[in-house]
Amino acid sequence: MAPIGKEWLVRKALLVMALVMVFGLALVIFFIAKESLPAFTEAGPANLFGSTWDPGSGRYGMLVFLTGTVTTTAGGLLLGTPLALGLALFLTQMAPRRSRPLFGRVVELLAGVPSIVLGWLGFTILVPWIRKVGGGSGSGILAASIILAVMALPTIAAISRDAIEAVPDSYLQAAYSMGATRWQTIRRVLLPAARPGILAAVILGAGRAIGETMAVAMVIGPASVFPTSLTSPTHTLTTKILVEMGESTGVQRSSLFAMSLVLLLLAMAMVLLVRRVSGSRMPEGSVHA
């Protein structure tokens, strides 16, 4: 009998690890779907996706919280994406070569800041400042969007930097040889060539923001109503689950699991979208000087 080689052992070990991950994900999906099933059968889909949350009267609508989730995530991306893209361009095109590693490490350190720290800074500094400048309570969509922009910025900047660095130098040299300026080259050659990677970075940044709980919970309010302004309290799916899961029972608890299922489906949709975007090819003629 031939001896078992190290390569065979490594392959089998990696296979087992992959199967464990797949099995674990399947268990998570099964558990959340199982726990949310009573909400769909007893409360009904129309009730679950309604606009009123009042468990005492049998109303379990999550539309308010879904709206808060989408709004804060979109706000975070609108604020964070231009900053992240500008940072990526600075790191790859304008920063002195000797200082690029320093700036890159700063971005990496920002990604490692715990969310509770950002939430506490938002609660103690950002919310009072918004209250003083814009009126209202200071909590709400605006404060949450700013915090999410800070949290998503490192992810978007790092992946966008990699996408920009992956553009062949021949593209840039061809543009320069045709008389294009640096800004023309960046706008008409570099960014179009890196577009799939940048879009994937934005989607991953959205995935980072959409599941955030603690930091958002500290600055968004909370209140189970539609926001009337950027500075009025509201809820997201994650913050509502955090606030009520500990004391909920019966259909109310199942409705919170239904919110978790919606979040899980949104996250899975983003992963599939990233794969589609990153696998897409740039159409011919889209890069021109």
Secondary structure, DSSP 8 states (H G I E B T S, - for coil): -----HHHHHHHHHHHHHHHHHHHHHHHHHHHHHHHHHIIIII-HHHHTSS-EEGGGTEE--HHHHHHHHHHHHHHHHHHHHHHHHHHHIIIIIS-TTTHHHHHHHHHHHHTS-HHHHHHHIIIIIHHHHHHHH-S-S-SHHHHHHHHHHHHHHHHHHHHHHHHHTS-HHHHHHHHHTT--HHHHIIIIIHHHTHHHHHHHHHHHHHHHHT--HHHHHHS---SS--SSTTS----HHHHHHHHGGG--HHHHHHHHHHHHHHHHHHHHHHHHHHHHHH----TT----
